[in-house]
Amino acid sequence: MNSPIVTISSAFYNTGPAILDMIKSVFAQTFSDWELLLINDGSTDDSLALAESVDDPRVRIYSNDRNRGRSFSLNRITELARGKYIARMDSDDLCSPTRIEKQVRLLESDPRLDAVSVGVIYLDKQDNPVGDMVTPAGHDDICRTPWRMIHMVHGALMAKKSFFQTYPYREDLALAVDFNLFVRSHAHSVFANVQEPLYYYRLDNSFNLKKQFITRKYSAAFLFDHFRRHSGIPAAARHAMNQYLKFAATLLLFATGRRNKLMAKRFTPLDAAKIESYRNELDLIKSFPLPLKHP
């Protein structure tokens, strides 16, 4: 089999029926030279059976021997991918039909680029679009404050396979593996973003205090280590402390019943025309026919 231009990839663990929505959004792409590489990370529900129900030679599915964690699975994807580029997808999200085409076009337009992402449409628990966000276009703006945030959406990331080979994910981190990847690589890479929201993210399902605390804890540790070596101990301590201050602010907002207000800071509210447009696209994706195996 010839190597595709893009390996679209996802690692999944107990995703359930949402995995079929993700797969439908891949099959609905206007760009056709892809393979879909899925890693089952020890699921105990029907996620694997649902993924295996799709009958197409472009879909390759592998299973870890047990639940190994996100970083292990993403590094395994890098080893198994046949594409020139690897496109990330979280297993419970969806992407616009033009996402892959526009990212490939951007990467191919400038050989200096290593990785590109896109803007996001945020969904509530009922998959209603509630807001969107467009990330900065060029590398300097994307990486202007790396100790706070690097403006790349990891779930929508597409990068050269060589980028992921040079910067494998740290398998000792339970969370914040994407932020760690960007912090380690940004000074030696060139990033860009497609200036359109092309990735549907189910924010509400993943926004909780436990995840926020663990993310901040890991981020504080690797930021201290990184900036201690590059900027000195005072700067490193300041950047690490800011992570705990951010969690303290998050805890206060949760405690005072303002969780939704905190989530809303991530996006721009939508007008009626945008809501209708995004809903129509979601309906198109979710109704896209998959080639399924017959019993």
PyMOL commands that set and color helices and strands:
alter all, ss='L'
color gray80, all
select helices_A, chain A and resi 18-27+47-52+70-80+99-109+139-142+154-156+161-166+177-188+204-206+209-230+233-255+259-264+272-286
alter helices_A, ss='H'
color red, helices_A
select strands_A, chain A and resi 6-12+34-40+59-63+85-88+94-95+115-123+129-133+158-160+191-202+268-269
alter strands_A, ss='S'
color yellow, strands_A
deselect
rebuild
show_as cartoon
